[in-house]
Amino acid sequence: MTDRPRIGFIGVGLMGHGMAKNIFEGGYPLTVLAHRNRKPVDDLISRGAEEGASVADIAEKSDIVFLCLPGSPEVEATIGEILGAKGATKTIIDSSTSNPVSTRAVAERCREAGVTLIDAPLSRTPKEAWEGTLDTMVGASVEDFERVRPILDCWAGKVVRVGETGAGHTMKLLNNFLSLGYASLYSEALAIGAKNGIDAKTFHGVISGGRMDCGFYRTFMQYVVERDRDAHKFTLRNAHKDMRYVVSMANESGIASHVSSSVKNGLATAEAIGRGDDYLPMLSDVVAELNGIGTSKGSKE
C-alpha cells in the first residue's frame, strides 16, 4: 500500500464511516480523526486504520484529506487548520454539502497555499455509503478528476464530473432541492389525504409502482407506512441547512425563490419546534401534527 497516496478522513459520521471503510479496503493507508462519537473511529482502527491526534496531525500524515462535515462553517475552519499546519496535504476533497459561494472562496485560499480543493458531495444514504455505491458529483479540473477518480470509486457507484471546483456543491444543492421539495410535497399531500379519508397505506397503494414512484419516494414511505425510523437517516436540521444554501444561491443569482423558500420555511418550522434531530421522512409527522392530525398515519399514536 505504500505506493498509494496516504488518505486522511475528517468526519466519520453517518456517511463518512462507510466511505472511510471502503477507502481503506480499497488499499489506501488511512488516518481518521475522532469527534464526539468514538464508535466509528474504533471500528476503523480495528480494521487497520490509524487515528490522528488533531487536524494538523491528519494534514502532516496525509497526501489527500477528505472532509465530510456538517456544512461550510465547519469546512472553512477545518481547511484553515489544514493550511496552517503546512503538512504533506496537497489535495482536499470536500464531500460535505457546502455553500458553493464559500467553496469557491476557500478554493482560492487553497490555491494560494499550493493545495487543490475538489468538491465531491454525496447523494443517497448511509446504507450505500457502507456498500460503496454512493453517487457523487465532482467539481474539479479534468486532470484532478482523473487523478482522484480511483479513490472516489472506492465508495461511489456513480461518479460524475459536473464542472470546475464549486460545481459539485452547486449540483448537490440542486439535487437536494428536488428531494427536499418532494419530502415537503409528500408530507402535505399525506396530511390533506388524512383530513379527507385517505390514509397513508391507501395513498401508498395508489402511488407505489406508478409514474410518480421513485427511490426517494420508497424510502420516505418506508417510514410513513412501516414506521422504519432508519429508512432515510438524514436529519431535518441538515435539510434546513441545505435549503438555506439553496435560497442563498438563488438570491445571489437573482432568481425568484418562491418554491425553495417555501420548502426552506417548512424545514425551519420543524427545527424551531424541536424536531431538528428527526429524520427527513418524519417531516410527514410534523406537517400532520401542525394540522391537528397526530401523525401522517392519520391517528394519534
Steps between C-alpha positions, in 0.01 A plus 500: 500500500797733537493609133148637540419848632444517873140593578375702795129504583334762719134441572436127540131536585194341338643535147872536569530174692409284202698716258815476712453124542481453126805720435705287738367178351595642160863482605572856614681583828244679713513736797174614661409763756260444788232752595213438742419141406789256540311195374579544127860596577549191714350287224738645240799453730399136553516459121852643485459876464704744708355768726622856464547722806379822337420666168866605477609142563270378223645762264856396581430130443280522189550582134124534447249601768127428471250717686147383577375773733167666587543807281709793377590652841658173612667450161648851502636457853648156429663605174647797684663258745627278217657793316649631825661165573716513186501122492522254214143557378482624143138409425182550702177330391191651658214250502287717727193680368651847497404843370657540152571868570715393795654214303628728226646744752671223698633347177683826430659493846608143435652588162704776659636242746579247224211273593226375265140505622255259337133486589341155485171512691283193543160367411314199644517368858733349765398155370656576161797666670571172678448297183720733292219595261446869570455757225738794486508812285852638471630852451860482377721551198508205261855419608420509872182300446688220326767505770258443789243289312639164623450611863148625434421167336569329833180640649290617204314303237423808292769767459425799277722800437262797474750784453775692676536539877170615650287334233467183707349687792273696267366180343464338842280785621284471190473125562404560864251768403318237294504236774407740782231647280359151451510442877300818555255408223447146630448628855236752400323256268485241778358756742233611252414135437478420871255787551285370216484127569807378310747335735872454428469133401230578246702791364805277468301225332408739219833681454731200544593347165354789304661787311552702820689219673878530545778390733462805723124449524553137605738579788275788610195278508694218664487718809148635448336160447735256674629743766860405421689785668823409322356502148664834413746623763530867407403751766254783459769730640732412212213531255426850628867594465509377141189697407647816654793452263264447205305817576824693552628380164171592332507846654860560391405388151203736485255210471155530659495227765127438551518120531842467664409762763179315579684169542763673716236661719330167566830349612578809708168450679582134569833593652354792696248272676776263608489238224840573344645162600213309340569338164360637176198268456385613845415833339173323417429476874588867557265619226225268624538614860503870405170435326347327801518149354745334738724314256516436127321169567191702581458392866644588836786277610 
